[in-house]
Amino acid sequence: MPRPVSVAITGGIGAGKSEALKAFAEHGAAVVSSDEIVHQLLQTDEEVRAAVRDRWGAHVFKNTSDVDRAAIAEIVFRDRGELDWLEALLHPRVAREYLGWREEQAAKPHPPPLTVTEVPLLYEVGGESRFDKVVAISADPEVRAERRGVRVDGRDDRLIPDEEKLRRADFAYVNDGTLEELDAFVAEVVQTLAP
């Protein structure tokens, strides 16, 4: 059996990566989100949890012992050094998780034609070499801010500009239209990669 084509989705905050990931799933791809892996690591990986507790104290944990992601966000988006520390802790583990997941998909008796991983910081961490193809999703800054309900300017300062991501990607889409238009784009990518 041929191995599934490995695809990464990347793009800025509020561009529509999660909606694109859902569309890929609806068109038969196996999908996973790096953000979901991060949430899982923060809740279940004891090394990660111990490192977070040692760094920031018990106040970043809720009474239920769950990590308080809002408290962590408050710290890391205020202090670039803290964000760098958290990313250095998480990124290698996230990559290990999605690469392992991809191997599990490939080993299935009937593997999916595509494995699609949402990786917001793909180019920033040099992760594009881990994938066969890259899909970059972008949107007008005002559209992105409206979707997120927050201004995205400050968080995006450290990111590679959307224009460069779109240029470097194998497939690029400016997501300023409808969900149906996004779905049509995804269907075309799936047809191209897994006819």
C-alpha positions as a Markdown table, in Angstrom:
| # | Residue | x | y | z |
|---|---|---|---|---|
| 1 | Met | 0.0 | 0.0 | 0.0 |
| 2 | Pro | 1.3 | 3.5 | -0.8 |
| 3 | Arg | 2.0 | 5.7 | 2.2 |
| 4 | Pro | -0.4 | 8.6 | 2.8 |
| 5 | Val | 0.7 | 11.9 | 1.5 |
| 6 | Ser | 1.6 | 14.1 | 4.5 |
| 7 | Val | 0.2 | 17.6 | 4.4 |
| 8 | Ala | 0.7 | 20.5 | 6.8 |
| 9 | Ile | -1.8 | 23.4 | 7.1 |
| 10 | Thr | -0.3 | 26.6 | 8.3 |
| 11 | Gly | -1.3 | 30.3 | 8.6 |
| 12 | Gly | -1.9 | 33.1 | 11.0 |
| 13 | Ile | -4.4 | 33.5 | 13.9 |
| 14 | Gly | -7.9 | 33.6 | 12.6 |
| 15 | Ala | -7.0 | 32.7 | 9.0 |
| 16 | Gly | -9.3 | 29.6 | 9.0 |
| 17 | Lys | -6.8 | 26.7 | 9.5 |
| 18 | Ser | -9.2 | 24.8 | 11.8 |
| 19 | Glu | -12.0 | 25.1 | 9.3 |
| 20 | Ala | -9.7 | 23.9 | 6.5 |
| 21 | Leu | -8.7 | 21.0 | 8.7 |
| 22 | Lys | -12.4 | 20.0 | 9.2 |
| 23 | Ala | -12.8 | 20.2 | 5.4 |
| 24 | Phe | -9.9 | 17.9 | 4.8 |
| 25 | Ala | -11.5 | 15.4 | 7.3 |
| 26 | Glu | -14.8 | 15.6 | 5.4 |
| 27 | His | -12.9 | 14.8 | 2.2 |
| 28 | Gly | -11.4 | 11.6 | 3.6 |
| 29 | Ala | -8.1 | 12.7 | 5.1 |
| 30 | Ala | -6.9 | 11.7 | 8.6 |
| 31 | Val | -6.4 | 15.0 | 10.5 |
| 32 | Val | -4.7 | 16.2 | 13.7 |
| 33 | Ser | -4.2 | 19.6 | 15.2 |
| 34 | Ser | -0.9 | 20.7 | 16.8 |
| 35 | Asp | -3.0 | 22.9 | 19.2 |
| 36 | Glu | -4.9 | 19.9 | 20.4 |
| 37 | Ile | -1.7 | 18.1 | 20.9 |
| 38 | Val | -0.4 | 21.0 | 23.0 |
| 39 | His | -3.6 | 21.0 | 25.1 |
| 40 | Gln | -3.2 | 17.2 | 25.6 |
| 41 | Leu | 0.5 | 17.6 | 26.7 |
| 42 | Leu | -0.4 | 20.3 | 29.1 |
| 43 | Gln | -3.0 | 18.1 | 30.7 |
| 44 | Thr | -1.4 | 14.7 | 30.6 |
| 45 | Asp | 2.4 | 14.8 | 30.2 |
| 46 | Glu | 3.9 | 14.8 | 33.7 |
| 47 | Glu | 7.3 | 16.2 | 32.5 |
| 48 | Val | 5.6 | 19.1 | 30.8 |
| 49 | Arg | 3.3 | 19.7 | 33.8 |
| 50 | Ala | 6.2 | 19.6 | 36.3 |
| 51 | Ala | 8.3 | 22.0 | 34.1 |
| 52 | Val | 5.4 | 24.4 | 33.9 |
| 53 | Arg | 4.8 | 24.2 | 37.7 |
| 54 | Asp | 8.5 | 24.7 | 38.4 |
| 55 | Arg | 8.6 | 27.7 | 36.1 |
| 56 | Trp | 5.4 | 29.6 | 37.0 |
| 57 | Gly | 4.1 | 28.0 | 40.2 |
| 58 | Ala | 0.8 | 26.4 | 41.2 |
| 59 | His | -1.3 | 29.4 | 40.2 |
| 60 | Val | -1.2 | 28.3 | 36.5 |
| 61 | Phe | -3.2 | 25.2 | 37.6 |
| 62 | Lys | -6.9 | 25.2 | 38.4 |
| 63 | Asn | -8.5 | 23.6 | 41.4 |
| 64 | Thr | -9.2 | 20.6 | 39.2 |
| 65 | Ser | -5.4 | 20.3 | 38.5 |
| 66 | Asp | -6.0 | 21.2 | 34.9 |
| 67 | Val | -3.6 | 23.7 | 33.5 |
| 68 | Asp | -5.1 | 27.1 | 33.3 |
| 69 | Arg | -4.4 | 28.0 | 29.7 |
| 70 | Ala | -5.6 | 31.6 | 30.1 |
| 71 | Ala | -3.1 | 32.1 | 33.0 |
| 72 | Ile | -0.3 | 30.8 | 30.8 |
| 73 | Ala | -1.4 | 32.9 | 27.9 |
| 74 | Glu | -1.3 | 36.0 | 30.1 |
| 75 | Ile | 2.3 | 35.2 | 31.0 |
| 76 | Val | 3.7 | 34.2 | 27.6 |
| 77 | Phe | 2.0 | 36.9 | 25.5 |
| 78 | Arg | 3.4 | 39.5 | 27.9 |
| 79 | Asp | 7.0 | 38.2 | 27.9 |
| 80 | Arg | 8.7 | 36.9 | 24.8 |
| 81 | Gly | 11.3 | 35.1 | 26.8 |
| 82 | Glu | 8.6 | 33.1 | 28.6 |
| 83 | Leu | 6.9 | 32.3 | 25.2 |
| 84 | Asp | 10.3 | 31.1 | 23.9 |
| 85 | Trp | 10.8 | 28.9 | 26.9 |
| 86 | Leu | 7.3 | 27.3 | 26.5 |
| 87 | Glu | 7.7 | 26.7 | 22.8 |
| 88 | Ala | 11.2 | 25.1 | 23.4 |
| 89 | Leu | 9.5 | 22.8 | 25.9 |
| 90 | Leu | 6.5 | 21.9 | 23.7 |
| 91 | His | 7.6 | 22.0 | 20.1 |
| 92 | Pro | 9.8 | 18.9 | 20.1 |
| 93 | Arg | 7.1 | 16.9 | 21.9 |
| 94 | Val | 4.4 | 18.1 | 19.5 |
| 95 | Ala | 6.4 | 17.1 | 16.5 |
| 96 | Arg | 7.1 | 13.7 | 18.0 |
| 97 | Glu | 3.4 | 13.2 | 18.7 |
| 98 | Tyr | 2.2 | 14.1 | 15.2 |
| 99 | Leu | 5.0 | 12.1 | 13.5 |
| 100 | Gly | 4.0 | 9.1 | 15.6 |
| 101 | Trp | 0.4 | 9.6 | 14.8 |
| 102 | Arg | 1.3 | 9.8 | 11.1 |
| 103 | Glu | 3.1 | 6.4 | 11.3 |
| 104 | Glu | 0.1 | 4.9 | 13.0 |
| 105 | Gln | -2.1 | 6.1 | 10.1 |
| 106 | Ala | 0.3 | 4.7 | 7.5 |
| 107 | Ala | 0.4 | 1.3 | 9.3 |
| 108 | Lys | -3.4 | 0.8 | 9.1 |
| 109 | Pro | -4.6 | -2.0 | 6.8 |
| 110 | His | -6.4 | 0.7 | 4.7 |
| 111 | Pro | -4.4 | 3.9 | 5.3 |
| 112 | Pro | -6.0 | 7.2 | 4.4 |
| 113 | Pro | -4.9 | 8.9 | 1.2 |
| 114 | Leu | -3.7 | 12.0 | 3.2 |
| 115 | Thr | -2.6 | 12.8 | 6.7 |
| 116 | Val | -3.1 | 16.5 | 7.4 |
| 117 | Thr | -1.6 | 18.2 | 10.4 |
| 118 | Glu | -2.4 | 21.8 | 11.4 |
| 119 | Val | 0.9 | 23.4 | 12.4 |
| 120 | Pro | 0.5 | 27.2 | 13.0 |
| 121 | Leu | 4.3 | 27.8 | 13.4 |
| 122 | Leu | 5.4 | 25.5 | 10.7 |
| 123 | Tyr | 7.8 | 27.8 | 8.9 |
| 124 | Glu | 8.9 | 29.6 | 12.1 |
| 125 | Val | 10.2 | 26.3 | 13.6 |
| 126 | Gly | 11.6 | 24.9 | 10.2 |
| 127 | Gly | 9.0 | 22.1 | 10.2 |
| 128 | Glu | 8.1 | 22.1 | 6.6 |
| 129 | Ser | 10.7 | 19.4 | 5.7 |
| 130 | Arg | 8.7 | 16.9 | 7.8 |
| 131 | Phe | 5.8 | 17.1 | 5.2 |
| 132 | Asp | 5.3 | 16.2 | 1.6 |
| 133 | Lys | 3.1 | 19.2 | 0.9 |
| 134 | Val | 2.2 | 22.5 | 2.6 |
| 135 | Val | -1.1 | 24.4 | 2.5 |
| 136 | Ala | -1.0 | 28.0 | 3.6 |
| 137 | Ile | -4.2 | 29.7 | 4.6 |
| 138 | Ser | -4.4 | 33.5 | 4.9 |
| 139 | Ala | -7.1 | 36.2 | 5.3 |
| 140 | Asp | -7.3 | 39.9 | 5.5 |
| 141 | Pro | -6.2 | 41.2 | 8.9 |
| 142 | Glu | -9.6 | 42.7 | 9.6 |
| 143 | Val | -11.3 | 39.5 | 8.7 |
| 144 | Arg | -8.9 | 37.6 | 11.0 |
| 145 | Ala | -9.5 | 40.0 | 13.9 |
| 146 | Glu | -13.3 | 39.7 | 13.5 |
| 147 | Arg | -13.1 | 35.9 | 13.5 |
| 148 | Arg | -11.0 | 35.8 | 16.7 |
| 149 | Gly | -12.7 | 38.7 | 18.4 |
| 150 | Val | -9.2 | 40.0 | 19.3 |
| 151 | Arg | -6.6 | 42.1 | 17.6 |
| 152 | Val | -4.0 | 39.8 | 16.1 |
| 153 | Asp | -1.3 | 42.4 | 15.4 |
| 154 | Gly | 0.8 | 41.9 | 18.6 |
| 155 | Arg | 0.8 | 38.2 | 18.5 |
| 156 | Asp | 1.8 | 38.1 | 14.8 |
| 157 | Asp | 4.9 | 40.3 | 15.2 |
| 158 | Arg | 7.2 | 37.3 | 15.6 |
| 159 | Leu | 5.6 | 35.3 | 12.7 |
| 160 | Ile | 6.7 | 35.1 | 9.1 |
| 161 | Pro | 4.5 | 37.3 | 7.0 |
| 162 | Asp | 1.5 | 35.7 | 5.4 |
| 163 | Glu | 2.8 | 36.7 | 1.9 |
| 164 | Glu | 5.9 | 34.7 | 2.4 |
| 165 | Lys | 4.0 | 31.7 | 3.7 |
| 166 | Leu | 1.7 | 31.8 | 0.7 |
| 167 | Arg | 4.7 | 32.1 | -1.6 |
| 168 | Arg | 6.5 | 29.1 | 0.0 |
| 169 | Ala | 3.5 | 26.8 | 0.2 |
| 170 | Asp | 2.6 | 24.2 | -2.4 |
| 171 | Phe | -1.0 | 25.3 | -2.1 |
| 172 | Ala | -2.1 | 28.8 | -1.0 |
| 173 | Tyr | -5.6 | 30.1 | -0.2 |
| 174 | Val | -6.8 | 33.6 | 0.9 |
| 175 | Asn | -9.8 | 32.7 | 3.0 |
| 176 | Asp | -11.9 | 35.8 | 2.8 |
| 177 | Gly | -15.0 | 34.1 | 1.3 |
| 178 | Thr | -17.5 | 31.5 | 2.5 |
| 179 | Leu | -17.0 | 28.1 | 4.0 |
| 180 | Glu | -18.3 | 26.6 | 0.8 |
| 181 | Glu | -15.5 | 28.3 | -1.1 |
| 182 | Leu | -12.9 | 27.0 | 1.4 |
| 183 | Asp | -14.4 | 23.5 | 1.0 |
| 184 | Ala | -14.1 | 23.8 | -2.7 |
| 185 | Phe | -10.4 | 24.7 | -2.4 |
| 186 | Val | -9.7 | 21.8 | -0.1 |
| 187 | Ala | -11.6 | 19.4 | -2.4 |
| 188 | Glu | -9.3 | 20.5 | -5.2 |
| 189 | Val | -6.2 | 19.9 | -3.1 |
| 190 | Val | -7.4 | 16.5 | -2.2 |
| 191 | Gln | -8.2 | 15.7 | -5.8 |
| 192 | Thr | -4.7 | 16.8 | -6.8 |
| 193 | Leu | -2.9 | 14.9 | -4.1 |
| 194 | Ala | -5.0 | 11.7 | -3.9 |
| 195 | Pro | -6.9 | 11.3 | -7.2 |
